[in-house]
Amino acid sequence: MTDNNKTDHNNQINTQLQQHLQQLLTDLQLDDAPAGGAVVVYQAGKCIAQASTGLARLDMSWQPDTLAINFSTGKGILATLVHVLVSQQMLDYDMPIAHYWPAFAAQGKGKLTLRNVMSHQANLFSIQSIEVDSEALLDWEYMLKTVAEMPITAPDHTELYDSAYSALVYGWVLGGVIEAVTELSLAEALRRYLTEPLGIADSCYFGVPASKVNQVAKLAKDFESSNEDNSQLRSKRQKPTLKLDSQSVLRAYENLPSYACWQQQALANERTNLPVLDTAYINRLYFDTSKLNLKNYKAALIPVGKQAIDYHSRETLQAVIPAANGVASAQALATIYAMLASGGEWQGQTLIDSTTFEQLSTPQVSGLDAVMPAAMHWRLGYHRRFDICQNEANETADVSKQGFGHMGYNGSVAWCDPERQLSFAFVHNFDSTMLNDIRQFALTESVLSMIDAAL
């Protein structure tokens, strides 16, 4: 594991920012210690800050290079690999996927393209449209065959939406195309075309090697349980436990740098008395859960099988479910997005050419998503960065010039901002979801504020 203050030729540490992030990350443990996480920030290809707090496992402190399951944050890695292959002219965004993968043409999918899928406009969002249980989800070859044969399914109230987030199916579609054109396994293609050139091949996986499983962060409530115990426990409880905010959590929020901004946003929304800014209210400033279509949400995220998948088990960590079980460190994620923040360049290498980069970074949709309760402004494989404080004085901010990246179900996130040449990654082992947590938003707002203040 690495020391946060370790000297490295790729580091140009901003001491003030790093100290600020270290304190903020520690404060954001809230009532959930000893769980913790790590944050890494790059600017202009150099690491300018890294912070970590808490325990990743009972015998292991969090570090910037600690491995963690980051759920859909891994979709950004998968998309970036596709862009590298497009840049090498192995793939084309507008060529039918069936051109590369003939079996995919089944059930009227013959004209669907990577652009359709990566902007979540292909109507391949429903995992419930195929009969698979939690055991089948772990079988890569079976899932490729099943997804190739699946139907197109329009979301409920399709007329209201511009996109339908493919929370699970997306990974098998892109993974199948990647394997078809590279003639490599997804793990081999990831390593050859993306992680080895970036120097992160030992800290970024779809399917963790057996030798690395015991280095992946665990949920704190499972620290003292064996893998067998974990599976038995999770057969009874799969979802994070929702709890009311304590007074200490509310006080911690009041001391966050973004609290004043959140107050202003809340007053503008309510136009009466200022509400209590608890976790649920702050989260709603970013996700309008009143717009959540529960039928679409369940169709995208919850397979029809009765037994929910245990994403933290050894078996699942070693499986390949690229839309949902990406494992990486904050350092690795920040490196990938640092390359994107530099327009596809990394240490003298061009991984993604300028023509491809212009396409991948251009928003494809602007309206509401059928699954996520927000306008996601999907690029090719990335959504907009979720921040509200830096644009509060500029309601006409150009969406195309804002940052982009991908968050995960647990509230992990990684993004880049080419305008600022900035990248950011946050991973953790808090027992939370993106819809009941505010950490990623507090950290993102704080980093942007400090970077802009220094300009």
Disulfide bonds with the S-S distance in Angstrom:
Cys261-Cys389 2.05
